[in-house]
Amino acid sequence: MPIGDVLPEICLVLAGVAALLFASFVPQRAQGWCAAMAVAGAIASLLLCLNQLGDAPKSSFSGAWALDAPAIWARVMIAGGTGLVALMAPHWMAGDRRHGEYYTLLLFSAAGAMLMAGAADLLELSVAVLLSSITGYALAAYHRAWSVSVEAGMKYFLIGAFANTVLMVGIALVFGMLGDTRYGQIAAALAEGAASPLLDLGAGLIVLGVLFKMGAVPAHAWMPDVAEGAPAPSAAFLTVIPKIGAAVALARLVTLFPADVLDLRPLIAVLAVLTMTLGNLAALWQQDLRRLLGWSSVSQSGYALVAVAVAGRSPEAIPALLMFLLGYAIANLAAFAVVTHLRGRTRIADYAGLWRDRPWEAAGLILALFSLVGVPPLAGFVGKLTVFLAALDGGYGWLAVLAVANTVISLFYYLRVIGQAYFGRSGRPISVLGWTSGTAVVVTALLTLLIGLAAGIALDFFATATGLLQT
Amino acid sequence: MLSLAILVPLIGAFVLSLWTSAGTRAARATAIALSAVPFALLVAAWIGFDASPGAPLFQHIEEAPWIPALGVAWRMGVDGIALVVATMSALLFVAAAAWPIELGERAREYYAWILFLAGVSLGVFLTLDLLLFYVFFDLSLVGMYFLIGRWGHGDSQSAALKFFLYTLAGSLAILLAVLGLVLAGEGPLTFDMRELIARQPLAGMDLRGGLVLLGFVFGFGIKTPLFPVHTWLPPAHVQAPAPASTILAGVLLKMGTFGLLRIPLAMMHETFARYALWIGLIALASILWGALVALGQTSIKRRIAYTSVNHMGYTVLGIAAAGSLVAGHEAARALALTGAVVEMVAHGLITGSLFLMAGSFWQRTQSYTMADYGGLAGVAPKLTAAFILAAFASLGLPGLAGFVAEFQIFAGTFAVHPWLAGLALFGILLTAALFLTMVRALFFGDRKLPDGRGFPDLSRSETVVLAALLALVVVIGVYPAWLLEPIMASARMLVGGAG
């Protein structure tokens, strides 16, 4: 067995198990060290992923596991993002009786997201989605005594259970029609021309199941609740990490089906429009920053779907998707890092005077939100730029126009927060969490700026990731 | 040299934002000194500019890689048009930094934003890379948003929000159009303006060319602003602090017209020529509408703000005339283009100083209402003289800068679209009426002031700033050759290159 090909995942799982064992034997107050294990595990996993770049692209585990540049870069982002979330958590969770286990769940969930990015077999995809989901429910409802957190977890679970069932039904249909679940065999069967309504239905249901992980319409309803109610580090994790894996998985599915048998792109394009428009309109008048960020995460999934919709039609599509995901991930993590560092401060009105009292945190938040809008030269700008470029290049100009219109709408609600933080006044001092979350704020905010300025390097890395392996 | 003109103010802004112990005086002195650096550099670039026939269009070129995967690089360079517009902008930034204004506790941040804005605005005029152009174009919105929202008065935050939303819509339309432009045609992906001017990537593409042009005209039209997308302008101007209004009118509005001549006119002249008449009609509507609405305003600042719509309409009319044919009438079209650029410079200096003076009114009495004032000539003779000079320059009195510009625009347009020029002349009449009535209401008649307030004349620093700006207005009016030479050289090449 080519164990080396899944070393990054193994590394995450081992770090998770180590954290669990450590937490079982040390007193609660010392469980903060589990965060250090999680960060170390995430960094090691990230390095192991980078180490695989030389061998790519190849398939492994009898074609169930694709090891190509898009999958590897997505896993690098997942590992890095998980490390940053682990950095936010220690002081937030310090009062929780089961502090240490939190990191185990985090790492397992990240492993699930990584599996999604590399899955080249429908059954493996379903395992990945389930692993990521089940840990996700627990992460969302981690504050067991707080009804809002439990409600978020419950809602996530209900929608998730339904979406996962739909995914399984879809897989069963495709398996029934084509006789295999491995992408390579599916592609071979499709090449012989096996069009059928049942196959279309099955593929549609699988897409729906993956869209749930992205928080895209029609399976988006959990996103705002989780963003608002889940512990802030969990919210940061769940709005970002699964989305990276799911977006790559979806792009792989879209390119799997040949356009003359079953073209999923128009469906994805329509869902992209619905996702960004609904997310933006719902975010407009939110009074709660975390909920606003949740709806904004929905709308950002829409832009990612734009890149997915032109996958295979433009060579720029996959690099654009990766660049967009990178920019989005870092900016959204930065925004939630600030929220976490400000002890979960959540009403927008309470952000008044942040600039006067805490200029560094305010600067981090403003950078993050401007990056989400796509103001140059921040990371989010390069992401959106490449997505628009790919959409125009792939013949989906109308989609780019609608994405632009949505960007203008989104500026309104981001500015509501920025205006409050910069122009507003408040008499009360603003208290913050600890040094780890402060570090997370600094790191993510700096990355938001640096990735934008050094976009040339990032795009050079992604330039090789033009195609997706179907093994 | 050009890169330094952008980087020095940007670094200055960064340093000022971290220099927490800086007081108001130190911050202001830093801002004046650092905004004078790009002005000096640009004057040096002007002296070194070769305007002789046969010289290359773009000079002082600097290049460094940025995003090679997309064909984007840090490319700087100027033609005569960019050079004069950038130099005028740099001067306005010195004036804005030097203009005395009550700021309260956060003066340091105010001057940091002014420097930031100076750096990015010059970037728009000096870059030769389309994506970098967009980056600077967008960043200028961010700077202006914070300046208006934080240091404005009245309902400044919603004015700032409206400004940002409107102009971001415009700049994103430009981004799409830019992408549509660079993706068209043969050859590797590049955002190099020189390469795109040579390629004319949209030549022969009807629908696509039209759509891309629509994106540019919509985007730059919002920024310019043209009728009917000008409605963000009056609230932004009225609520902004005086130096920010000056920058907005003098520099940011120029980005719209500058972009129009730099991108669509130069890079897709076939498509531009096909739709030039429509652009000319929009310009005509802006000229007349701006003047008519200005005439109806009772607030000093709103009236000046609407004259910007009118004056920028002349500039666009000149650009439309210059681009209205692919071949023929080269001399007249070059004249119209030269006039359009001179109008940009003249409007920057004249309207810039008018807005500064409107700020003087606010500083003294917190009122912009014309009806509150009367007979100020007796109490404030220096202000009266400066205001009347600027007003006459704005309405196009011969011997002042506005006349040089408008004369060339009309002369050039007359050769191509005589009836368009004839209709636009009504705008001049209206402008004369609205400035004369404003001057009469403010400075003559019975003395009147908002209750119980004194009205001191211009202070020393106010006088120095206004004298510098208005002296240039007179110099350009009397002896424009030094200004026309570099512009004419580039205009001939742009128009002739189209033939």
Chai-1 contact restraints between the chains, C-beta under 6 A:
chainA,res_idxA,chainB,res_idxB,connection_type,confidence,min_distance_angstrom,max_distance_angstrom,comment,restraint_id
A,V375,B,D138,contact,1.0,0.0,6.0,A-B,restraint_1
A,P376,B,V135,contact,1.0,0.0,6.0,A-B,restraint_2
A,P376,B,D138,contact,1.0,0.0,6.0,A-B,restraint_3
A,P377,B,V135,contact,1.0,0.0,6.0,A-B,restraint_4
A,F388,B,L179,contact,1.0,0.0,6.0,A-B,restraint_5
A,L389,B,L179,contact,1.0,0.0,6.0,A-B,restraint_6
A,L392,B,L179,contact,1.0,0.0,6.0,A-B,restraint_7
A,L392,B,L183,contact,1.0,0.0,6.0,A-B,restraint_8
A,D393,B,L183,contact,1.0,0.0,6.0,A-B,restraint_9
A,V404,B,L172,contact,1.0,0.0,6.0,A-B,restraint_10
A,V404,B,L176,contact,1.0,0.0,6.0,A-B,restraint_11
A,T407,B,L172,contact,1.0,0.0,6.0,A-B,restraint_12
A,V408,B,L168,contact,1.0,0.0,6.0,A-B,restraint_13
A,V408,B,A169,contact,1.0,0.0,6.0,A-B,restraint_14
A,L411,B,L168,contact,1.0,0.0,6.0,A-B,restraint_15
A,L415,B,L161,contact,1.0,0.0,6.0,A-B,restraint_16
A,G419,B,Q157,contact,1.0,0.0,6.0,A-B,restraint_17
A,F423,B,G149,contact,1.0,0.0,6.0,A-B,restraint_18
A,F423,B,R150,contact,1.0,0.0,6.0,A-B,restraint_19
A,F423,B,Q157,contact,1.0,0.0,6.0,A-B,restraint_20
A,A455,B,I67,contact,1.0,0.0,6.0,A-B,restraint_21
A,G456,B,W66,contact,1.0,0.0,6.0,A-B,restraint_22
A,G456,B,I67,contact,1.0,0.0,6.0,A-B,restraint_23
A,G456,B,P68,contact,1.0,0.0,6.0,A-B,restraint_24
A,L459,B,I67,contact,1.0,0.0,6.0,A-B,restraint_25
A,L459,B,A69,contact,1.0,0.0,6.0,A-B,restraint_26
A,D460,B,A69,contact,1.0,0.0,6.0,A-B,restraint_27
A,A463,B,A69,contact,1.0,0.0,6.0,A-B,restraint_28
